[in-house]
Amino acid sequence: MLNNSIRRLIVLENEKLVGVITRTNLVEFLRSKLLINATVDSINSE
């Protein structure tokens, strides 16, 4: 998205708009995923 200056992606289902994903949505999701994985790894290493 960053490389192509895309700020939003539309989500279609059966050719109907069902949502929009923004860069901010994606960053928030990835950040939470990384934090969860780091926590699980930390617990598993104890």
mmJSON file of the N, C-alpha and C atoms, coordinates in Angstrom:
{"data_MODEL":{"atom_site":{
"group_PDB":["ATOM","ATOM","ATOM","ATOM","ATOM","ATOM","ATOM","ATOM","ATOM","ATOM","ATOM","ATOM","ATOM","ATOM","ATOM","ATOM","ATOM","ATOM","ATOM","ATOM","ATOM","ATOM","ATOM","ATOM","ATOM","ATOM","ATOM","ATOM","ATOM","ATOM","ATOM","ATOM","ATOM","ATOM","ATOM","ATOM","ATOM","ATOM","ATOM","ATOM","ATOM","ATOM","ATOM","ATOM","ATOM","ATOM","ATOM","ATOM","ATOM","ATOM","ATOM","ATOM","ATOM","ATOM","ATOM","ATOM","ATOM","ATOM","ATOM","ATOM","ATOM","ATOM","ATOM","ATOM","ATOM","ATOM","ATOM","ATOM","ATOM","ATOM","ATOM","ATOM","ATOM","ATOM","ATOM","ATOM","ATOM","ATOM","ATOM","ATOM","ATOM","ATOM","ATOM","ATOM","ATOM","ATOM","ATOM","ATOM","ATOM","ATOM","ATOM","ATOM","ATOM","ATOM","ATOM","ATOM","ATOM","ATOM","ATOM","ATOM","ATOM","ATOM","ATOM","ATOM","ATOM","ATOM","ATOM","ATOM","ATOM","ATOM","ATOM","ATOM","ATOM","ATOM","ATOM","ATOM","ATOM","ATOM","ATOM","ATOM","ATOM","ATOM","ATOM","ATOM","ATOM","ATOM","ATOM","ATOM","ATOM","ATOM","ATOM","ATOM","ATOM","ATOM","ATOM","ATOM","ATOM","ATOM"],
"id":[1,2,3,4,5,6,7,8,9,10,11,12,13,14,15,16,17,18,19,20,21,22,23,24,25,26,27,28,29,30,31,32,33,34,35,36,37,38,39,40,41,42,43,44,45,46,47,48,49,50,51,52,53,54,55,56,57,58,59,60,61,62,63,64,65,66,67,68,69,70,71,72,73,74,75,76,77,78,79,80,81,82,83,84,85,86,87,88,89,90,91,92,93,94,95,96,97,98,99,100,101,102,103,104,105,106,107,108,109,110,111,112,113,114,115,116,117,118,119,120,121,122,123,124,125,126,127,128,129,130,131,132,133,134,135,136,137,138],
"type_symbol":["N","C","C","N","C","C","N","C","C","N","C","C","N","C","C","N","C","C","N","C","C","N","C","C","N","C","C","N","C","C","N","C","C","N","C","C","N","C","C","N","C","C","N","C","C","N","C","C","N","C","C","N","C","C","N","C","C","N","C","C","N","C","C","N","C","C","N","C","C","N","C","C","N","C","C","N","C","C","N","C","C","N","C","C","N","C","C","N","C","C","N","C","C","N","C","C","N","C","C","N","C","C","N","C","C","N","C","C","N","C","C","N","C","C","N","C","C","N","C","C","N","C","C","N","C","C","N","C","C","N","C","C","N","C","C","N","C","C"],
"label_atom_id":["N","CA","C","N","CA","C","N","CA","C","N","CA","C","N","CA","C","N","CA","C","N","CA","C","N","CA","C","N","CA","C","N","CA","C","N","CA","C","N","CA","C","N","CA","C","N","CA","C","N","CA","C","N","CA","C","N","CA","C","N","CA","C","N","CA","C","N","CA","C","N","CA","C","N","CA","C","N","CA","C","N","CA","C","N","CA","C","N","CA","C","N","CA","C","N","CA","C","N","CA","C","N","CA","C","N","CA","C","N","CA","C","N","CA","C","N","CA","C","N","CA","C","N","CA","C","N","CA","C","N","CA","C","N","CA","C","N","CA","C","N","CA","C","N","CA","C","N","CA","C","N","CA","C","N","CA","C","N","CA","C"],
"label_alt_id":[null,null,null,null,null,null,null,null,null,null,null,null,null,null,null,null,null,null,null,null,null,null,null,null,null,null,null,null,null,null,null,null,null,null,null,null,null,null,null,null,null,null,null,null,null,null,null,null,null,null,null,null,null,null,null,null,null,null,null,null,null,null,null,null,null,null,null,null,null,null,null,null,null,null,null,null,null,null,null,null,null,null,null,null,null,null,null,null,null,null,null,null,null,null,null,null,null,null,null,null,null,null,null,null,null,null,null,null,null,null,null,null,null,null,null,null,null,null,null,null,null,null,null,null,null,null,null,null,null,null,null,null,null,null,null,null,null,null],
"label_comp_id":["MET","MET","MET","LEU","LEU","LEU","ASN","ASN","ASN","ASN","ASN","ASN","SER","SER","SER","ILE","ILE","ILE","ARG","ARG","ARG","ARG","ARG","ARG","LEU","LEU","LEU","ILE","ILE","ILE","VAL","VAL","VAL","LEU","LEU","LEU","GLU","GLU","GLU","ASN","ASN","ASN","GLU","GLU","GLU","LYS","LYS","LYS","LEU","LEU","LEU","VAL","VAL","VAL","GLY","GLY","GLY","VAL","VAL","VAL","ILE","ILE","ILE","THR","THR","THR","ARG","ARG","ARG","THR","THR","THR","ASN","ASN","ASN","LEU","LEU","LEU","VAL","VAL","VAL","GLU","GLU","GLU","PHE","PHE","PHE","LEU","LEU","LEU","ARG","ARG","ARG","SER","SER","SER","LYS","LYS","LYS","LEU","LEU","LEU","LEU","LEU","LEU","ILE","ILE","ILE","ASN","ASN","ASN","ALA","ALA","ALA","THR","THR","THR","VAL","VAL","VAL","ASP","ASP","ASP","SER","SER","SER","ILE","ILE","ILE","ASN","ASN","ASN","SER","SER","SER","GLU","GLU","GLU"],
"label_asym_id":["A","A","A","A","A","A","A","A","A","A","A","A","A","A","A","A","A","A","A","A","A","A","A","A","A","A","A","A","A","A","A","A","A","A","A","A","A","A","A","A","A","A","A","A","A","A","A","A","A","A","A","A","A","A","A","A","A","A","A","A","A","A","A","A","A","A","A","A","A","A","A","A","A","A","A","A","A","A","A","A","A","A","A","A","A","A","A","A","A","A","A","A","A","A","A","A","A","A","A","A","A","A","A","A","A","A","A","A","A","A","A","A","A","A","A","A","A","A","A","A","A","A","A","A","A","A","A","A","A","A","A","A","A","A","A","A","A","A"],
"label_entity_id":["1","1","1","1","1","1","1","1","1","1","1","1","1","1","1","1","1","1","1","1","1","1","1","1","1","1","1","1","1","1","1","1","1","1","1","1","1","1","1","1","1","1","1","1","1","1","1","1","1","1","1","1","1","1","1","1","1","1","1","1","1","1","1","1","1","1","1","1","1","1","1","1","1","1","1","1","1","1","1","1","1","1","1","1","1","1","1","1","1","1","1","1","1","1","1","1","1","1","1","1","1","1","1","1","1","1","1","1","1","1","1","1","1","1","1","1","1","1","1","1","1","1","1","1","1","1","1","1","1","1","1","1","1","1","1","1","1","1"],
"label_seq_id":[1,1,1,2,2,2,3,3,3,4,4,4,5,5,5,6,6,6,7,7,7,8,8,8,9,9,9,10,10,10,11,11,11,12,12,12,13,13,13,14,14,14,15,15,15,16,16,16,17,17,17,18,18,18,19,19,19,20,20,20,21,21,21,22,22,22,23,23,23,24,24,24,25,25,25,26,26,26,27,27,27,28,28,28,29,29,29,30,30,30,31,31,31,32,32,32,33,33,33,34,34,34,35,35,35,36,36,36,37,37,37,38,38,38,39,39,39,40,40,40,41,41,41,42,42,42,43,43,43,44,44,44,45,45,45,46,46,46],
"pdbx_PDB_ins_code":[null,null,null,null,null,null,null,null,null,null,null,null,null,null,null,null,null,null,null,null,null,null,null,null,null,null,null,null,null,null,null,null,null,null,null,null,null,null,null,null,null,null,null,null,null,null,null,null,null,null,null,null,null,null,null,null,null,null,null,null,null,null,null,null,null,null,null,null,null,null,null,null,null,null,null,null,null,null,null,null,null,null,null,null,null,null,null,null,null,null,null,null,null,null,null,null,null,null,null,null,null,null,null,null,null,null,null,null,null,null,null,null,null,null,null,null,null,null,null,null,null,null,null,null,null,null,null,null,null,null,null,null,null,null,null,null,null,null],
"Cartn_x":[0.831,0.0,0.874,1.928,2.796,3.541,4.039,4.807,3.997,2.695,1.831,0.906,1.163,0.363,-1.127,-1.414,-2.808,-3.173,-4.219,-4.628,-5.774,-6.588,-7.765,-7.958,-8.439,-8.812,-10.281,-11.019,-12.427,-12.547,-13.52,-13.79,-15.143,-15.134,-16.35,-16.76,-18.059,-18.614,-19.762,-19.656,-20.661,-20.861,-19.747,-19.736,-20.439,-20.649,-21.237,-20.214,-20.183,-19.27,-19.686,-18.734,-19.025,-18.086,-17.06,-16.158,-15.015,-14.243,-13.062,-11.955,-10.766,-9.596,-8.669,-8.27,-7.343,-5.96,-4.971,-3.612,-3.588,-4.345,-4.396,-4.969,-6.046,-6.612,-5.563,-4.851,-3.858,-2.71,-2.24,-1.156,-1.597,-2.799,-3.307,-3.418,-3.917,-4.041,-2.672,-1.723,-0.397,0.317,0.147,0.764,0.223,-1.085,-1.667,-1.243,-1.156,-0.708,0.725,1.596,2.985,3.08,2.286,2.304,1.812,0.773,0.246,1.296,1.911,2.93,4.118,4.54,5.665,5.319,4.08,3.639,3.605,3.068,2.999,4.417,5.298,6.678,7.353,7.078,7.655,7.157,5.874,5.296,5.856,5.985,6.494,7.966,8.721,10.155,10.443,9.45,9.657,9.711],
"Cartn_y":[-1.188,0.0,1.25,1.222,2.397,2.625,1.539,1.668,2.257,2.044,2.514,3.656,4.249,5.373,5.046,3.821,3.4,3.626,4.384,4.7,3.833,3.361,2.566,1.436,0.301,-0.822,-1.119,-1.283,-1.63,-3.15,-3.589,-5.014,-5.3,-6.22,-6.568,-8.004,-8.215,-9.558,-9.635,-10.567,-10.684,-9.351,-8.673,-7.398,-6.261,-6.424,-5.361,-4.916,-3.614,-3.06,-3.51,-4.142,-4.58,-3.949,-3.231,-2.582,-1.87,-1.19,-0.464,-0.715,-1.05,-1.221,-0.049,0.63,1.751,1.328,2.121,1.843,1.84,2.739,2.803,1.518,0.992,-0.285,-1.386,-1.435,-2.472,-2.361,-1.163,-0.948,-1.339,-0.967,-1.33,-2.841,-3.515,-4.967,-5.631,-5.208,-5.816,-5.555,-4.356,-4.024,-4.929,-5.109,-5.959,-7.408,-7.858,-9.218,-9.43,-8.454,-8.557,-8.575,-7.741,-7.712,-9.037,-9.591,-10.877,-11.969,-12.01,-13.032,-12.898,-11.675,-11.46,-11.923,-11.67,-12.101,-13.618,-14.264,-15.735,-16.324,-15.766,-16.234,-16.082,-14.975,-14.725,-15.749,-16.044,-17.028,-18.419,-18.757,-20.08,-20.268,-19.198,-19.317,-19.398,-19.197,-19.246,-20.646],
"Cartn_z":[0.0,0.0,0.0,0.814,0.882,-0.426,-1.01,-2.25,-3.389,-3.363,-4.455,-4.041,-2.886,-2.366,-2.284,-1.876,-1.704,-0.243,-0.004,1.362,1.836,0.899,1.262,0.265,0.765,-0.089,0.156,-0.907,-0.733,-0.624,0.133,0.314,-0.326,-1.282,-2.0,-1.686,-1.642,-1.522,-2.51,-3.442,-4.508,-5.223,-5.479,-6.196,-5.454,-4.132,-3.308,-2.275,-2.045,-1.054,0.347,1.054,2.415,3.433,2.948,3.889,3.204,4.035,3.579,4.591,4.094,4.956,4.691,5.759,5.619,6.085,5.742,6.226,7.743,8.35,9.812,10.388,9.789,10.229,10.169,9.068,8.863,9.865,10.1,11.064,12.466,12.861,14.184,14.336,13.3,13.343,13.473,12.633,12.663,13.976,14.529,15.814,16.915,16.96,17.998,17.802,16.551,16.26,16.733,16.486,16.934,18.452,19.117,20.581,21.163,20.572,21.042,20.848,19.679,19.41,20.346,20.625,21.531,22.942,23.371,24.697,24.776,23.771,23.756,23.755,22.96,22.925,24.27,24.932,26.243,27.263,27.212,28.127,27.855,26.589,26.217,26.577,26.625,26.91,28.412,29.22,30.69,31.208],
"occupancy":[1.0,1.0,1.0,1.0,1.0,1.0,1.0,1.0,1.0,1.0,1.0,1.0,1.0,1.0,1.0,1.0,1.0,1.0,1.0,1.0,1.0,1.0,1.0,1.0,1.0,1.0,1.0,1.0,1.0,1.0,1.0,1.0,1.0,1.0,1.0,1.0,1.0,1.0,1.0,1.0,1.0,1.0,1.0,1.0,1.0,1.0,1.0,1.0,1.0,1.0,1.0,1.0,1.0,1.0,1.0,1.0,1.0,1.0,1.0,1.0,1.0,1.0,1.0,1.0,1.0,1.0,1.0,1.0,1.0,1.0,1.0,1.0,1.0,1.0,1.0,1.0,1.0,1.0,1.0,1.0,1.0,1.0,1.0,1.0,1.0,1.0,1.0,1.0,1.0,1.0,1.0,1.0,1.0,1.0,1.0,1.0,1.0,1.0,1.0,1.0,1.0,1.0,1.0,1.0,1.0,1.0,1.0,1.0,1.0,1.0,1.0,1.0,1.0,1.0,1.0,1.0,1.0,1.0,1.0,1.0,1.0,1.0,1.0,1.0,1.0,1.0,1.0,1.0,1.0,1.0,1.0,1.0,1.0,1.0,1.0,1.0,1.0,1.0],
"B_iso_or_equiv":[0.0,0.0,0.0,0.0,0.0,0.0,0.0,0.0,0.0,0.0,0.0,0.0,0.0,0.0,0.0,0.0,0.0,0.0,0.0,0.0,0.0,0.0,0.0,0.0,0.0,0.0,0.0,0.0,0.0,0.0,0.0,0.0,0.0,0.0,0.0,0.0,0.0,0.0,0.0,0.0,0.0,0.0,0.0,0.0,0.0,0.0,0.0,0.0,0.0,0.0,0.0,0.0,0.0,0.0,0.0,0.0,0.0,0.0,0.0,0.0,0.0,0.0,0.0,0.0,0.0,0.0,0.0,0.0,0.0,0.0,0.0,0.0,0.0,0.0,0.0,0.0,0.0,0.0,0.0,0.0,0.0,0.0,0.0,0.0,0.0,0.0,0.0,0.0,0.0,0.0,0.0,0.0,0.0,0.0,0.0,0.0,0.0,0.0,0.0,0.0,0.0,0.0,0.0,0.0,0.0,0.0,0.0,0.0,0.0,0.0,0.0,0.0,0.0,0.0,0.0,0.0,0.0,0.0,0.0,0.0,0.0,0.0,0.0,0.0,0.0,0.0,0.0,0.0,0.0,0.0,0.0,0.0,0.0,0.0,0.0,0.0,0.0,0.0],
"pdbx_formal_charge":[null,null,null,null,null,null,null,null,null,null,null,null,null,null,null,null,null,null,null,null,null,null,null,null,null,null,null,null,null,null,null,null,null,null,null,null,null,null,null,null,null,null,null,null,null,null,null,null,null,null,null,null,null,null,null,null,null,null,null,null,null,null,null,null,null,null,null,null,null,null,null,null,null,null,null,null,null,null,null,null,null,null,null,null,null,null,null,null,null,null,null,null,null,null,null,null,null,null,null,null,null,null,null,null,null,null,null,null,null,null,null,null,null,null,null,null,null,null,null,null,null,null,null,null,null,null,null,null,null,null,null,null,null,null,null,null,null,null],
"auth_seq_id":[1,1,1,2,2,2,3,3,3,4,4,4,5,5,5,6,6,6,7,7,7,8,8,8,9,9,9,10,10,10,11,11,11,12,12,12,13,13,13,14,14,14,15,15,15,16,16,16,17,17,17,18,18,18,19,19,19,20,20,20,21,21,21,22,22,22,23,23,23,24,24,24,25,25,25,26,26,26,27,27,27,28,28,28,29,29,29,30,30,30,31,31,31,32,32,32,33,33,33,34,34,34,35,35,35,36,36,36,37,37,37,38,38,38,39,39,39,40,40,40,41,41,41,42,42,42,43,43,43,44,44,44,45,45,45,46,46,46],
"auth_comp_id":["MET","MET","MET","LEU","LEU","LEU","ASN","ASN","ASN","ASN","ASN","ASN","SER","SER","SER","ILE","ILE","ILE","ARG","ARG","ARG","ARG","ARG","ARG","LEU","LEU","LEU","ILE","ILE","ILE","VAL","VAL","VAL","LEU","LEU","LEU","GLU","GLU","GLU","ASN","ASN","ASN","GLU","GLU","GLU","LYS","LYS","LYS","LEU","LEU","LEU","VAL","VAL","VAL","GLY","GLY","GLY","VAL","VAL","VAL","ILE","ILE","ILE","THR","THR","THR","ARG","ARG","ARG","THR","THR","THR","ASN","ASN","ASN","LEU","LEU","LEU","VAL","VAL","VAL","GLU","GLU","GLU","PHE","PHE","PHE","LEU","LEU","LEU","ARG","ARG","ARG","SER","SER","SER","LYS","LYS","LYS","LEU","LEU","LEU","LEU","LEU","LEU","ILE","ILE","ILE","ASN","ASN","ASN","ALA","ALA","ALA","THR","THR","THR","VAL","VAL","VAL","ASP","ASP","ASP","SER","SER","SER","ILE","ILE","ILE","ASN","ASN","ASN","SER","SER","SER","GLU","GLU","GLU"],
"auth_asym_id":["A","A","A","A","A","A","A","A","A","A","A","A","A","A","A","A","A","A","A","A","A","A","A","A","A","A","A","A","A","A","A","A","A","A","A","A","A","A","A","A","A","A","A","A","A","A","A","A","A","A","A","A","A","A","A","A","A","A","A","A","A","A","A","A","A","A","A","A","A","A","A","A","A","A","A","A","A","A","A","A","A","A","A","A","A","A","A","A","A","A","A","A","A","A","A","A","A","A","A","A","A","A","A","A","A","A","A","A","A","A","A","A","A","A","A","A","A","A","A","A","A","A","A","A","A","A","A","A","A","A","A","A","A","A","A","A","A","A"],
"auth_atom_id":["N","CA","C","N","CA","C","N","CA","C","N","CA","C","N","CA","C","N","CA","C","N","CA","C","N","CA","C","N","CA","C","N","CA","C","N","CA","C","N","CA","C","N","CA","C","N","CA","C","N","CA","C","N","CA","C","N","CA","C","N","CA","C","N","CA","C","N","CA","C","N","CA","C","N","CA","C","N","CA","C","N","CA","C","N","CA","C","N","CA","C","N","CA","C","N","CA","C","N","CA","C","N","CA","C","N","CA","C","N","CA","C","N","CA","C","N","CA","C","N","CA","C","N","CA","C","N","CA","C","N","CA","C","N","CA","C","N","CA","C","N","CA","C","N","CA","C","N","CA","C","N","CA","C","N","CA","C","N","CA","C"],
"pdbx_PDB_model_num":[1,1,1,1,1,1,1,1,1,1,1,1,1,1,1,1,1,1,1,1,1,1,1,1,1,1,1,1,1,1,1,1,1,1,1,1,1,1,1,1,1,1,1,1,1,1,1,1,1,1,1,1,1,1,1,1,1,1,1,1,1,1,1,1,1,1,1,1,1,1,1,1,1,1,1,1,1,1,1,1,1,1,1,1,1,1,1,1,1,1,1,1,1,1,1,1,1,1,1,1,1,1,1,1,1,1,1,1,1,1,1,1,1,1,1,1,1,1,1,1,1,1,1,1,1,1,1,1,1,1,1,1,1,1,1,1,1,1]
}}}
